[in-house]
Amino acid sequence: MDIATTIIIAALTALVTSFIPEIIKHYLSIRTSATTRQQEIIKEQKYNYFLPFKNQAEELLNRVIHIEKRLEQKQQEMISHLQISYENKNLDWYFKDWENLEEKISGGYFLTSTLYMNCILYKKMSLMQEKFPFIEVEIKKSLAEIANDKKDEKFQKYIQVKQEDVIQEENLIPKWANLKGDNINLNRVIQAIRTSTIMRHGEGIYYGLHYSFGDFVTDDKGIINYEKFCLMLIDDSQRVKFKPLINFWTGLIDKEGNINAPKLDRIRALIIALKLVEVSNLK
């Protein structure tokens, strides 16, 4: 090998060697950026979307369990809370549980806050589906286990007879109550909530209106507060937008204490659907 060739090889080797650290550094930088971005996406999924959705589902779940239990007992308290009129009410009325407790004359807070929770949940669901439609969740504990742990005969009955009202997918119907450790697309869980209360035989909430209710409680700053929601209901032209939702909840029982059995089935199915959210966690 002549001197010129040796010099050229040495120069090329030095050049390549000098670039190797930069190449490695650049590669590691790309990997670090990708990892950081993935972590940011996961955090966004969890804290900005999934947990707010789950928290709202659990909040409504507690309210619906309260309503179902007292409806079944035909308690006068629940008749009073649900059998109210929104006509000619002032803002103060919306913040009262009772106008006259002794005579069981209800204020508007209980029903209105239930409507408000329901609308917010619809909004949280639509945000999840718009932003992260392919997220999977893991079922941490089966609904059958929950029923057995608490020796809750009523809940055991729900998961046996209401499955067709909760998840209307043939491949899931035989086993959904026993799901545990299974990965499910979150859309299926959201679908369970939506199908639980949809209109059947004249009873329920029209499927196509669910996300409209969520949009009605949202402005350019996000979800409106309870007071602004009440002001919408005071306005006759605004309240009409919520009429189907109002009719669903007020129609659960009449003034004589007669329960609307099909609607009661709807909210029992809703309890099961919301329980699915409660036992779900992001993968």
C-alpha positions as CSV (number, residue, x, y, z in Angstrom):
1,M,0.0,0.0,0.0
2,D,1.6,3.3,-1.0
3,I,1.8,6.4,1.2
4,A,-1.0,8.2,-0.7
5,T,-3.4,5.4,-0.2
6,T,-2.5,5.1,3.5
7,I,-3.1,8.8,4.0
8,I,-6.5,8.7,2.2
9,I,-7.6,5.6,4.3
10,A,-6.4,7.3,7.5
11,A,-8.3,10.5,6.6
12,L,-11.5,8.6,5.8
13,T,-11.2,6.6,9.0
14,A,-10.8,9.8,11.0
15,L,-13.7,11.4,9.2
16,V,-16.0,8.4,9.8
17,T,-14.8,8.1,13.4
18,S,-15.6,11.7,14.1
19,F,-19.1,11.3,12.8
20,I,-20.0,8.1,14.8
21,P,-20.5,9.9,18.1
22,E,-22.8,12.4,16.4
23,I,-24.7,9.7,14.7
24,I,-25.2,7.8,18.0
25,K,-26.1,11.0,19.7
26,H,-28.7,11.9,17.0
27,Y,-30.1,8.3,17.2
28,L,-30.4,8.4,21.0
29,S,-32.0,11.9,20.7
30,I,-34.6,10.6,18.3
31,R,-35.4,7.6,20.6
32,T,-35.6,9.9,23.7
33,S,-37.9,12.3,21.9
34,A,-40.1,9.4,20.7
35,T,-40.2,8.0,24.2
36,T,-41.0,11.4,25.8
37,R,-43.7,12.0,23.2
38,Q,-45.2,8.6,23.9
39,Q,-45.2,9.3,27.6
40,E,-46.9,12.6,27.0
41,I,-49.6,10.9,24.9
42,I,-50.2,8.4,27.7
43,K,-50.4,11.1,30.3
44,E,-52.8,13.0,28.1
45,Q,-55.0,9.9,27.5
46,K,-55.1,9.2,31.2
47,Y,-55.3,12.5,33.0
48,N,-57.1,14.7,30.4
49,Y,-59.6,12.3,29.0
50,F,-59.9,8.8,30.6
51,L,-59.9,9.7,34.3
52,P,-62.3,12.7,33.9
53,F,-64.6,10.3,31.9
54,K,-64.3,7.6,34.6
55,N,-64.8,10.0,37.5
56,Q,-68.0,11.4,35.8
57,A,-69.3,7.8,35.2
58,E,-68.7,6.9,38.9
59,E,-70.4,10.1,40.0
60,L,-73.5,9.4,37.9
61,L,-73.4,5.7,39.0
62,N,-73.7,6.7,42.7
63,R,-76.7,8.9,41.8
64,V,-78.4,6.3,39.7
65,I,-78.0,3.6,42.4
66,H,-79.6,6.0,44.9
67,I,-82.5,6.6,42.6
68,E,-83.1,3.0,41.7
69,K,-83.0,1.9,45.4
70,R,-85.5,4.4,46.5
71,L,-87.8,3.9,43.5
72,E,-88.0,0.2,44.2
73,Q,-89.0,1.1,47.8
74,K,-91.5,3.6,46.4
75,Q,-90.2,6.2,48.8
76,Q,-92.2,9.5,48.8
77,E,-88.8,11.3,48.8
78,M,-88.0,10.1,45.3
79,I,-91.5,10.8,44.0
80,S,-91.2,14.4,45.2
81,H,-87.7,14.8,43.7
82,L,-88.7,13.5,40.3
83,Q,-92.2,14.8,40.0
84,I,-91.4,18.5,39.5
85,S,-92.2,21.1,37.0
86,Y,-89.6,23.5,35.5
87,E,-92.2,26.1,34.6
88,N,-91.9,29.6,36.2
89,K,-89.0,28.8,38.6
90,N,-86.4,31.2,39.8
91,L,-82.7,30.5,40.1
92,D,-82.9,30.0,43.9
93,W,-85.2,27.0,43.4
94,Y,-82.5,25.1,41.5
95,F,-80.2,25.2,44.5
96,K,-82.7,23.8,46.9
97,D,-83.2,20.1,47.7
98,W,-86.5,20.9,49.5
99,E,-88.8,23.9,49.5
100,N,-90.8,22.3,52.4
101,L,-89.3,19.2,53.9
102,E,-92.3,18.4,56.1
103,E,-94.8,18.5,53.2
104,K,-92.3,16.8,50.9
105,I,-92.3,19.7,48.5
106,S,-89.1,19.4,46.5
107,G,-86.8,22.0,45.2
108,G,-85.1,21.5,41.8
109,Y,-81.6,20.6,42.9
110,F,-81.8,16.8,42.9
111,L,-83.3,16.3,39.5
112,T,-81.4,19.2,37.9
113,S,-78.0,18.0,39.2
114,T,-78.9,14.5,37.9
115,L,-79.6,15.9,34.4
116,Y,-76.3,18.0,34.7
117,M,-74.3,14.9,35.6
118,N,-75.9,12.9,32.7
119,C,-75.1,15.7,30.2
120,I,-71.5,16.0,31.3
121,L,-70.9,12.3,31.0
122,Y,-72.2,12.4,27.4
123,K,-69.6,15.1,26.7
124,K,-66.8,13.2,28.4
125,M,-67.7,10.1,26.3
126,S,-67.7,12.1,23.0
127,L,-64.4,13.7,23.8
128,M,-62.8,10.2,24.5
129,Q,-64.2,8.9,21.2
130,E,-63.1,11.9,19.2
131,K,-59.5,12.1,20.6
132,F,-58.6,8.5,21.3
133,P,-61.0,6.2,19.5
134,F,-58.8,3.1,19.7
135,I,-57.8,3.1,23.4
136,E,-58.1,-0.3,25.1
137,V,-59.0,-0.8,28.8
138,E,-58.5,-3.8,31.0
139,I,-61.3,-5.1,33.2
140,K,-59.7,-5.4,36.6
141,K,-62.6,-7.2,38.4
142,S,-65.5,-9.0,36.9
143,L,-69.0,-7.7,37.7
144,A,-69.9,-11.2,38.8
145,E,-67.2,-11.1,41.4
146,I,-68.4,-7.7,42.6
147,A,-71.9,-9.1,43.1
148,N,-70.7,-12.1,44.9
149,D,-68.2,-10.2,47.1
150,K,-71.0,-7.9,48.3
151,K,-73.6,-10.7,48.4
152,D,-75.7,-8.3,46.4
153,E,-78.6,-10.4,45.2
154,K,-80.1,-7.5,43.2
155,F,-76.8,-6.8,41.4
156,Q,-76.5,-10.6,40.7
157,K,-80.0,-10.5,39.2
158,Y,-79.0,-7.5,37.0
159,I,-76.0,-9.1,35.5
160,Q,-77.9,-12.2,34.7
161,V,-81.0,-10.7,33.0
162,K,-79.8,-7.3,31.7
163,Q,-76.8,-8.3,29.6
164,E,-78.7,-7.9,26.3
165,D,-79.5,-4.3,27.3
166,V,-75.9,-3.5,28.1
167,I,-73.6,-4.8,25.3
168,Q,-75.4,-5.6,22.1
169,E,-72.7,-7.6,20.5
170,E,-73.2,-11.3,20.1
171,N,-69.7,-12.3,20.7
172,L,-69.7,-10.5,24.1
173,I,-73.2,-11.2,25.4
174,P,-72.4,-14.7,26.8
175,K,-69.4,-13.5,28.9
176,W,-69.5,-9.8,29.6
177,A,-70.4,-10.2,33.3
178,N,-67.4,-12.4,33.8
179,L,-64.9,-10.3,32.0
180,K,-61.7,-10.0,34.0
181,G,-58.2,-9.3,32.7
182,D,-59.7,-8.9,29.3
183,N,-58.7,-6.0,27.0
184,I,-61.7,-4.2,25.5
185,N,-61.8,-1.2,23.2
186,L,-63.1,1.6,25.3
187,N,-65.7,2.3,22.6
188,R,-67.4,-0.9,23.6
189,V,-67.7,0.3,27.2
190,I,-69.0,3.6,26.0
191,Q,-71.4,1.8,23.8
192,A,-72.6,-0.1,26.8
193,I,-73.6,3.2,28.5
194,R,-75.3,4.4,25.4
195,T,-77.3,1.3,24.6
196,S,-78.4,0.9,28.2
197,T,-80.8,3.8,28.0
198,I,-81.7,4.1,24.4
199,M,-85.3,4.3,23.3
200,R,-87.1,1.0,23.2
201,H,-90.9,0.6,23.0
202,G,-91.3,4.3,23.7
203,E,-89.1,4.2,26.8
204,G,-85.6,5.6,27.0
205,I,-83.4,8.4,25.5
206,Y,-83.0,8.7,21.8
207,Y,-79.5,7.4,20.8
208,G,-78.9,10.3,18.3
209,L,-79.4,12.9,21.1
210,H,-76.8,11.7,23.5
211,Y,-73.9,13.8,22.3
212,S,-76.1,16.7,21.6
213,F,-76.9,16.9,25.3
214,G,-73.2,17.0,26.0
215,D,-72.7,19.8,23.4
216,F,-75.5,21.8,25.0
217,V,-73.6,22.1,28.3
218,T,-70.3,23.2,26.6
219,D,-69.2,26.6,25.5
220,D,-65.9,28.0,24.1
221,K,-64.4,27.7,27.6
222,G,-65.4,24.1,28.1
223,I,-68.2,22.6,30.2
224,I,-70.4,25.2,31.8
225,N,-71.0,25.3,35.5
226,Y,-74.1,24.3,37.3
227,E,-75.5,27.8,37.6
228,K,-75.2,28.4,33.9
229,F,-77.0,25.1,33.3
230,C,-79.8,26.2,35.5
231,L,-80.1,29.5,33.7
232,M,-80.5,27.5,30.5
233,L,-83.4,25.6,32.0
234,I,-85.1,28.8,33.2
235,D,-85.2,29.9,29.6
236,D,-88.1,28.2,27.9
237,S,-86.5,28.3,24.5
238,Q,-83.3,26.7,25.9
239,R,-85.1,24.1,28.2
240,V,-86.9,22.5,25.3
241,K,-83.6,21.1,24.1
242,F,-83.4,19.0,27.2
243,K,-87.0,17.9,27.1
244,P,-86.3,14.3,26.1
245,L,-83.8,13.9,29.0
246,I,-86.1,15.6,31.5
247,N,-89.0,13.3,30.4
248,F,-86.8,10.2,30.8
249,W,-85.9,11.0,34.4
250,T,-89.3,12.5,35.5
251,G,-91.1,9.6,33.9
252,L,-89.6,7.0,36.1
253,I,-92.5,7.3,38.6
254,D,-95.8,9.2,38.6
255,K,-97.4,11.3,41.4
256,E,-99.3,8.3,42.6
257,G,-96.1,6.3,43.1
258,N,-96.6,4.0,40.0
259,I,-93.2,3.0,38.7
260,N,-92.6,2.9,34.9
261,A,-91.1,-0.6,34.8
262,P,-89.5,-0.4,31.3
263,K,-87.7,2.9,32.3
264,L,-86.6,1.3,35.6
265,D,-85.1,-1.5,33.6
266,R,-83.2,1.2,31.6
267,I,-81.6,2.7,34.6
268,R,-80.8,-0.8,36.0
269,A,-79.0,-1.5,32.7
270,L,-77.3,1.8,33.1
271,I,-76.0,0.8,36.5
272,I,-74.3,-2.2,35.0
273,A,-72.8,-0.2,32.1
274,L,-71.4,2.4,34.5
275,K,-70.0,-0.4,36.7
276,L,-68.0,-1.6,33.6
277,V,-66.3,1.8,33.7
278,E,-65.7,1.6,37.4
279,V,-63.8,-1.6,37.0
280,S,-61.9,-0.5,33.9
281,N,-58.4,0.9,33.7
282,L,-56.2,2.1,30.8
283,K,-53.8,-0.5,29.4
